[in-house]
Amino acid sequence: MKRLYRSQTDKKIAGIFGGIAELYNIDPSLLRLTFVFLGLATGIIPLLISYFVGWIIIPKGPASGKLPQSTA
């Protein structure tokens, strides 16, 4: 099972979108643009709060950029 980590190699602020992009094999820029458009459409404050909560609860990934392999 893959786990969600904050990216240490592809990050702009906290690495949340880089980590999500690594997990689902998509472009992190696409996620960042979607976040900006959602922020403009729905209100910036709720999305910023959710980003900071993610920053707190999502652990940092390994510095090498390779995620640990599951043995199960």
C-alpha positions as CSV (number, residue, x, y, z in Angstrom):
1,M,0.0,0.0,0.0
2,K,1.4,3.4,-0.9
3,R,1.5,6.1,1.7
4,L,1.1,9.8,1.4
5,Y,4.2,11.9,2.2
6,R,5.2,15.5,1.7
7,S,7.7,15.6,-1.1
8,Q,11.3,16.7,-0.2
9,T,12.3,17.0,-3.9
10,D,9.4,18.6,-5.6
11,K,8.1,21.3,-3.3
12,K,7.4,25.0,-3.4
13,I,6.2,25.6,0.2
14,A,5.6,22.4,2.2
15,G,5.6,19.7,-0.5
16,I,2.0,18.6,-0.1
17,F,1.1,18.8,-3.8
18,G,4.4,17.2,-4.8
19,G,3.6,14.3,-2.5
20,I,0.1,13.9,-3.8
21,A,1.5,14.0,-7.4
22,E,4.0,11.3,-6.6
23,L,1.3,9.1,-5.0
24,Y,-1.0,9.3,-8.0
25,N,1.6,9.8,-10.8
26,I,0.3,13.2,-12.0
27,D,1.9,16.6,-12.6
28,P,2.2,18.6,-9.4
29,S,1.7,21.9,-11.3
30,L,-1.7,20.7,-12.3
31,L,-2.6,20.3,-8.7
32,R,-1.2,23.7,-7.8
33,L,-3.2,25.4,-10.5
34,T,-6.4,23.6,-9.4
35,F,-5.8,24.7,-5.8
36,V,-5.4,28.3,-7.0
37,F,-8.6,28.2,-9.1
38,L,-10.6,26.6,-6.3
39,G,-9.3,29.2,-3.9
40,L,-10.4,32.0,-6.1
41,A,-13.8,30.4,-6.8
42,T,-14.7,29.4,-3.2
43,G,-12.7,31.6,-0.9
44,I,-9.0,31.6,-0.1
45,I,-9.2,31.2,3.7
46,P,-10.8,27.7,3.9
47,L,-8.3,26.3,1.4
48,L,-5.4,27.9,3.2
49,I,-6.6,26.4,6.5
50,S,-6.8,23.0,4.9
51,Y,-3.3,23.4,3.4
52,F,-1.8,24.2,6.8
53,V,-3.7,21.3,8.4
54,G,-2.2,19.0,5.7
55,W,1.2,20.5,6.4
56,I,0.9,19.5,10.0
57,I,-0.6,16.0,9.7
58,I,1.2,14.7,6.5
59,P,4.7,13.4,7.4
60,K,7.8,14.3,5.5
61,G,8.9,11.9,2.9
62,P,12.4,10.5,2.6
63,A,15.0,12.9,1.4
64,S,16.1,10.7,-1.4
65,G,12.8,11.0,-3.1
66,K,12.2,7.3,-3.0
67,L,9.3,6.1,-0.9
68,P,9.9,3.1,1.4
69,Q,8.6,-0.2,0.1
70,S,5.9,-2.1,1.9
71,T,6.8,-5.7,2.9
72,A,3.1,-6.9,3.0
